[in-house]
Amino acid sequence: MISRRRSEERGATHLAWLDSKHTFSFGDYYDPQNMGFHKLRVINDDRVAAGGGFAMHGHRDMEIVTYVLEGALEHKDSLGNGSIIRPGDAQRMSAGTGIQHSEFNHSKAEVVHFLQIWILPAQLGLPPSYEQKTIPAEELRRRLRCIVAPDGRDGAIAIHQDCLLYAARLAAGESVAHALPAGRHAWVQVARGAATINGEAFVEGDGAALSNEPRVDIASTKGGEVLLFDIA
């Protein structure tokens, strides 16, 4: 079974420096029919204007993954980490017992576009931690590259949940496939461009929820980038 979460149906937050679209309920946007998908709780599609950003604020008991599509995002946190996240980087922050962090557009001239993803942890009260890795661009082209995994396989960043996250950059006409074992579920987010997912057409910002499907087939129709979550 495959179901669609249309881009235009997402919640939205608009500020002078922020254009944010919420796939699932978040902040002031509440939709009881869209509270998440299994362990996947948040997918925020954020565009932050030059010089703008989120001041220091706190989180607890959440696995937070940031994936930049365009531009550069500057991160600082209460563990002493400071970094710049760019396209091709995968960043994970485990909030655990509590962490403070800020995120600002690193550029004074260009918008930064990124997805921020929240995944429920398998265990509460973990020590807060941070990890960031750069995935070589060639490893994202024409394939589903695992960028987040509970065991940190193949150079992925580790996460405290049975959830695998894959990313792929595809030109128009290129396709990828992912076998989905029995009992597992998939969410595909079309981050940029357009694609068919198991034969159905999806556009940028759309999400596809798949359950009881043995395989996920993604074919790019416009070129762009997709994320695939494989969730227990």
N, C-alpha and C positions, 0 to 999 in steps of 0.2 A: 504494500500500500504506500502510495506517495501522496502527500498533501502539500499545498503551497502557502507560503506566507508572502503576500505581495508587498513589494517595496512601498507602494503608495498607502498601504494600510498600516504601516508602522507608526508608532508614536513619534513625537517630535519635540525637541527643545530648541528654541531659537533665541539667542542672545546677540548682543552687538558683536561678540567675538567668536560665537559658537553656533554651528549648525549640526545638530545631533539627531540621528534617527534611531529609534529603539525597536528592535525586533520583538523583544519581550518587555513586560512591565518593568518600569524603572523610574525612580524618582517620583515626580508628580504624575507620570503617565501610568495609569492602572487599567489593565484589561484582564479580567479573570479568566478569559479564554486563552490568554497568551502569557503564562507565568513562567515559561521555560520549556525545555524539551529534555526529559529525563534529568541527567546531572548538569545539563547545560542551562544556565540561569540567565545570562545576559549576553547579547551581541549589540553593542552600540557602534554605530557608524558615524564617526566624528570628523568634522572639519573645523579646525581651529585657525583663526585669522593670525596673521603675523603679529608677534608680540603678545598674543593672548594665551590663556591657559588656566589650569585648575590649581589654585593655591593649596598649600599643605592641608591635607584632610586625612581622616582615618578610616581603616577597614579592619574587619575581624573575620576569621573563619571563611575565607574564600580564596580560591586559586584564580588569580587575575593574569590574563595573557594579553599582551599588546602586540599588534601586528600592523606596521606602518606600510601604507600603500604609496604615498607620495609625500615628499618633504622630510622633515626631521623633527623628532620629539625629544625634548630634554626632560630627563627623569632625575629626581632626588628623593631620598627617603630617610627615615629615622634610623635605619641600620648603617647609615654612612655611605650608601651607594649613590653614585652620580654617573649618569651615562647619557649618550645621545643614541636614540633608536632610529634607524633608517630602513628603507625598503630592503628586504632580505634578512633583517634581524628578527629573531624571536625572543621575546622577553616574558619571563614569568615571575610574578611576585606572590608568594604565599603569605596571606595576611595573618593566619594563625591566631595567636593570642592577642595580636594587635600590632598595627604598623601605620605610620604616617607617611604620606608621600605627596609630591607635587608633580605636575606635568605641564610643560609649557612648550609652545612652538619655538623651536631653536632659531628660526629665521625671523628677521625683521622685515622681510619683503614678501615671502611666499606663504601660502596656506599649507598646513600639514593635514593630511588625510589618513586616518588610521581606524582600525577596528579594535575596540576593547571588549574582551570576552571574560565572563565570569563563569567558573565551574565550581560546583559544590565539592568540597573535599571529602574524602572517604572517612576522615577522622577529624574531630574538632579539637581545638586546643593545642595544635602543633606549634613549634617555634616558628616565628616569622623568618622567611628566607627570600633570596633573590637570585635569579639566574638570567643571563642573556648570552645568546650566541648568534653569530652571523652564518647564514646558510649561503654557500656560493651560488651565484645567480644561475650557473649552468645546471645545478642540481634541482632547480625549480622549473626548468623548461621542459615541456612535453612529458611530464611525469608527476605523479602524486608523491611529493617528498614529505616524509614524516618529520614534523618540526616540534611536536610535543608528544611525549609518551610517558607512562608511569615508570618505565625502566630506563628512560633516557636512551633508547636504542638508536643506533646509526647516527649518533651525534645530535639527537633531539634534546631539547630541554626537558627535564623531569617534572612530573606533576603528581600530586597526591590524590589521584583518582584513576579509575579504569576507563580512561578516555584517551583516544589517539586523535591527533589533529594533523591533517595533511594539507599542504598547499601546492598549487600548480599554476604555472603561467603558460597559457596556451594561445597560439595564433589561430586565426580563423581556419576551420577545417581540421584542426588537431583534436584528438580525443584521448581520454584516459579511462580506466576501469578499476573498480575496487570490489573485491569479494567481501561479502558481508556474512560472517558466520551466523548460524542459527542463534536466536536470542539476543542479537545485537542490533543496534539502531544506528541510523546515519542522519546527520543534518548536513546539507550542502548550502553554503552561502556564496552567492555570486557577488564577489567583491567588486569586480570591474568587468565591463563587457557584457556578453550575452552567451548563453549556452543552452543546449538541450540536456535534460537529466532524465534518463530512462525514457527517452523519446518525447518528453514534454518540454516546451519552450519556456525559458526563464530569462529575465533581464536583470541588469545591474540592480543590486539591492534586494532582489528576491531571495527567499530561502525555501529549501525543500526538505521536508521531514519524511524519512523512509523507515518503515518497519515491515518485517516479514517479507523482505526482498533479498534474494540471494546475492544480488550484485548491483553495483551502482555504476552506470555508464554515463559519462559526461563528455559531450562533444561541443567544442567552442564554435559559435556561429558568427562571432564578431571579434574575437580576440579579447584577452583580458586575464583575469585571475580568479580562482575559486579556492575556497576552503572546504574541506570535508572532515567532519567529526564522526568518528567511529566510537560509539558509546555503549557500555554494558547496560 
